[in-house]
């Protein structure tokens, strides 16, 4: 949904959290005055569009190689913290038997490093995943941990590419390059190119490039569900990651999204992953 030099809380707040509303207001004022948004503003508005207070959903992760498919199902929980910046996310897998009970916990942390843990029921142990390993595969899929987490706008240099058609909509196209080699190594790519719908700032496609500038995978994002009571906020219910070579693809789908009931914070405690 994964050590990186992280920004201060104030710096990250400018990019996506509490200040997201200010970004939207300022951007709206700029548009009213005929001024186009720049690449960083578009990136930040796309991040803000998925900052939903609380949601849970049934999940299915399908990993397909030719005719062979592995399917892993469970529940995903997500809670936006009081600072409006960081989210906590918990994946609990229920089937098949060999992964039942496995849990992956993500704590985004504006003040320092993001925290990740994975619980292995076969060993009854929880292992911490280093922030420097966010490029590692999520549950054996083509998704990396970093692909399922929010990224800080300030960690990248952004530029606008020509606008393009995307389905029945128009899309901004934003190229984002990690600002330093350490960040690039942690994330596992030299740049990403995102297609972001002009009408609601939801991201519909992300292309990932290796250190040689060659595209090595592509993510299509769809099925956005608007969140009642949170205008301009959405939950994406389908993410498909396709590897450029080898014919592998991984699809993460959500169903029965519930954003009406608040989630308790103690659901996201590392010491409770085995419960």
matplotlib code that plots the C-alpha trace (Angstrom):
import matplotlib.pyplot as plt

x = [0.0, 6.9, 15.6, 14.0, 14.8, 11.4, 10.2, 9.2, 5.5, 5.1, 6.8, 4.6, 1.5, 2.1, 2.1, -0.9, -2.4, -4.2, -3.3, -5.1, -8.1, -6.0, -4.4, -7.9, -9.0, -5.9, -6.0, -9.7, -8.8, -6.0, -8.3, -10.9, -8.2, -7.2, -3.9, -3.1, -2.1, 1.6, 2.8, 3.3, -0.1, -1.8, 0.2, -0.9, -4.5, -4.4, -3.0, -5.7, -8.4, -7.7, -7.4, -10.5, -11.2, -12.1, -12.9, -12.9, -13.5, -13.3, -10.3, -9.1, -5.5, -5.1, -1.7, -1.8, 1.0, -0.4, -3.2, -1.9, -3.6, -3.2, -6.0, -5.7, -8.7, -9.2, -10.1, -8.5, -8.9, -7.8, -7.8, -6.7, -5.1, -6.1, -3.3, -5.1, -1.8, -1.0, -3.0, -2.8, -3.6, -4.1, -4.4, -5.6, -5.6, -8.1, -7.6, -6.1, -4.9, -1.2, -1.6, -4.6, -3.9, -1.1, -1.3, 0.4, 0.4, 1.4, 1.9, 2.6, 4.5, 5.1, 7.4, 9.9, 10.1, 7.0, 6.6, 5.7, 5.2, 4.2, 2.8, 3.5, 1.0, 3.1, 5.9, 3.6, 6.0, 5.9, 8.7, 9.4, 10.0, 12.7, 11.6, 14.6, 12.8, 9.5, 10.3, 9.9, 7.0, 3.7, 2.5, 4.4, 2.5, 3.7, 2.7, 5.5, 4.7, 5.5, 2.8, 0.1, 1.3, 1.0, 4.2, 5.4, 5.3, 8.5, 10.5, 10.1, 10.8, 7.6, 7.0, 3.9, 3.8, 1.1, -2.5, -4.1, -7.4, -8.1, -11.3, -14.2, -12.2, -9.1, -6.0, -3.1, 0.1, 2.7, 6.2, 7.8, 11.5, 12.9, 15.1, 17.9, 19.4, 18.6, 14.8, 15.0, 16.7, 14.1, 11.2, 12.7, 12.2, 13.9, 10.6, 6.9, 4.4, 0.9, -2.3, -4.7, -8.2, -8.8, -12.4, -11.8, -8.0, -8.2, -5.2, -6.2, -2.7, 0.8, 3.8, 7.0, 10.5, 13.8, 17.1, 17.8, 14.6, 12.7, 9.1, 9.0, 5.4, 2.2, -0.7, -4.3, -6.6, -10.4, -13.7, -13.5, -16.3, -17.2, -17.3, -20.4, -19.9, -16.3, -16.6, -13.9, -12.7, -12.7, -11.7, -10.3, -11.8, -9.6, -5.8, -4.2, -0.4, 1.0, 4.7, 6.3, 8.1, 7.1, 3.3, 2.6, -0.2, -1.7, -5.1, -6.2, -10.0, -12.1, -15.8, -18.4, -16.5, -17.8, -16.7, -19.6, -18.3, -15.3, -12.5, -10.9, -7.2, -6.2, -7.0, -3.7, -1.4, 1.6, 1.5, -2.1, -1.4, -1.5, -4.8]
y = [0.0, 1.1, 4.5, 7.6, 11.0, 12.2, 15.8, 17.6, 17.5, 21.1, 20.3, 17.3, 19.2, 21.7, 18.8, 16.7, 16.8, 19.5, 22.0, 20.0, 22.2, 25.2, 23.7, 23.2, 26.7, 28.3, 26.2, 27.1, 30.8, 30.4, 28.7, 31.4, 33.9, 31.9, 30.6, 27.0, 24.7, 23.6, 20.0, 20.0, 21.5, 18.8, 16.0, 17.4, 17.6, 14.0, 12.9, 14.9, 13.3, 9.9, 11.3, 9.6, 9.7, 6.1, 3.1, -0.7, -3.1, -6.7, -7.2, -9.7, -9.8, -11.8, -12.6, -14.0, -15.5, -16.8, -19.3, -19.7, -17.5, -17.1, -15.4, -14.0, -12.5, -10.6, -7.2, -3.8, -1.1, 2.5, 5.4, 9.0, 10.4, 13.5, 15.5, 15.0, 14.0, 10.4, 7.3, 3.9, 1.0, -2.7, -5.7, -8.9, -12.0, -14.8, -17.1, -19.3, -21.4, -20.8, -17.0, -17.0, -14.8, -12.9, -9.2, -6.1, -2.9, 0.5, 3.7, 6.8, 9.2, 12.8, 13.4, 10.7, 7.4, 5.5, 2.3, -1.1, -4.5, -8.0, -10.7, -14.3, -16.7, -19.8, -18.3, -16.2, -13.4, -9.8, -8.6, -4.9, -3.9, -1.2, 2.0, 1.4, -1.8, -0.2, -1.4, -5.0, -7.1, -6.9, -10.4, -11.8, -9.5, -6.9, -4.2, -2.9, -1.6, 1.9, 1.6, 1.3, 4.2, 8.0, 9.7, 13.1, 15.7, 17.3, 14.1, 14.6, 17.1, 17.4, 18.5, 18.7, 16.6, 17.3, 16.7, 13.6, 11.8, 9.1, 7.2, 9.7, 12.3, 14.5, 13.9, 16.0, 14.1, 14.6, 13.3, 12.9, 12.2, 11.4, 14.3, 12.0, 8.6, 7.3, 7.9, 6.4, 3.3, 2.9, 3.3, 1.1, 3.5, 6.5, 8.3, 7.8, 9.3, 9.7, 10.4, 12.5, 13.4, 17.1, 16.9, 15.4, 14.9, 11.1, 9.2, 6.7, 5.4, 5.4, 4.3, 3.2, 3.5, 1.8, 3.5, 3.2, 5.1, 2.0, 1.4, -1.8, -1.8, 0.1, 0.6, 1.2, 2.6, 2.7, 2.2, 5.3, 5.5, 9.0, 9.3, 10.7, 13.7, 14.2, 16.2, 15.6, 12.4, 9.0, 5.4, 3.5, 0.0, -1.5, -1.4, -3.4, -3.6, -5.1, -6.0, -4.9, -8.3, -11.8, -11.5, -11.1, -9.0, -8.3, -7.0, -5.6, -5.1, -3.8, -4.4, -3.4, -0.2, 1.2, 4.8, 5.6, 4.0, 5.3, 2.9, 2.5, 3.5, 0.4, -1.6, -0.4, -1.3, -3.4, -5.6, -6.7, -8.0, -11.6, -11.3]
z = [0.0, 2.1, 6.1, 4.1, 5.4, 6.5, 6.7, 9.9, 10.8, 9.6, 6.3, 5.6, 6.7, 3.9, 1.4, 2.3, 5.7, 7.7, 5.0, 2.3, 2.7, 2.2, -0.9, -2.3, -1.5, -2.8, -6.0, -6.5, -6.1, -8.7, -11.1, -10.7, -11.6, -14.7, -13.2, -13.8, -11.0, -11.1, -10.9, -7.1, -6.4, -8.6, -6.8, -3.4, -4.4, -5.6, -2.3, -0.4, -2.4, -0.6, 2.9, 4.3, 8.0, 8.7, 6.5, 6.4, 3.5, 2.5, 0.3, -2.3, -3.6, -6.8, -8.1, -11.6, -13.8, -17.0, -16.2, -12.6, -9.9, -6.2, -4.3, -0.8, 1.0, 4.2, 5.6, 5.4, 8.0, 7.5, 10.0, 9.4, 12.5, 14.4, 12.7, 9.4, 7.9, 8.7, 8.2, 10.0, 7.8, 8.7, 6.4, 7.9, 5.7, 6.3, 3.3, 2.0, 4.9, 4.4, 5.0, 7.3, 10.3, 8.6, 9.3, 7.9, 9.8, 8.4, 10.5, 8.4, 10.6, 9.7, 12.7, 11.8, 9.8, 8.7, 10.6, 9.1, 10.7, 9.5, 11.8, 11.0, 12.7, 12.0, 14.2, 16.4, 15.8, 14.5, 12.3, 11.7, 8.1, 7.7, 5.9, 3.6, 2.4, 1.3, -2.3, -1.1, -2.4, -0.5, 0.2, -2.9, -5.3, -7.8, -5.3, -3.1, 0.4, -0.9, -3.6, -0.8, 1.2, 0.8, -0.4, 0.7, -2.0, -0.7, -1.4, -5.1, -7.9, -9.9, -13.5, -15.8, -19.0, -21.7, -20.6, -22.0, -22.4, -19.8, -20.5, -20.5, -18.7, -19.1, -17.0, -15.7, -16.2, -13.4, -13.5, -10.0, -9.5, -6.0, -4.8, -3.7, -4.4, -0.9, -1.4, -4.9, -3.6, -0.8, -3.1, -5.9, -8.8, -10.5, -11.3, -11.5, -14.0, -12.7, -14.7, -12.5, -13.5, -13.8, -12.6, -9.1, -8.8, -8.4, -9.8, -12.5, -13.6, -12.2, -14.3, -12.5, -14.1, -13.0, -12.6, -16.3, -17.1, -18.4, -17.3, -15.3, -14.0, -14.3, -11.9, -13.0, -10.2, -10.5, -8.8, -6.7, -4.1, -2.8, 0.9, 2.5, 4.6, 3.3, 0.0, -2.5, -0.7, -2.3, -1.6, -4.7, -4.8, -7.5, -8.1, -10.8, -11.0, -14.2, -14.6, -18.0, -18.3, -17.3, -17.8, -14.1, -12.7, -9.3, -8.5, -5.1, -4.9, -2.1, -1.6, 1.0, 1.9, 5.2, 5.9, 8.3, 11.5, 13.3, 14.0, 17.4, 17.5, 19.5, 16.4, 15.0, 17.9, 16.8, 20.0, 19.1, 15.7, 16.9, 18.6]

ax = plt.figure().add_subplot(projection="3d")
ax.plot(x, y, z, "-o")
ax.set_aspect("equal")
plt.show()
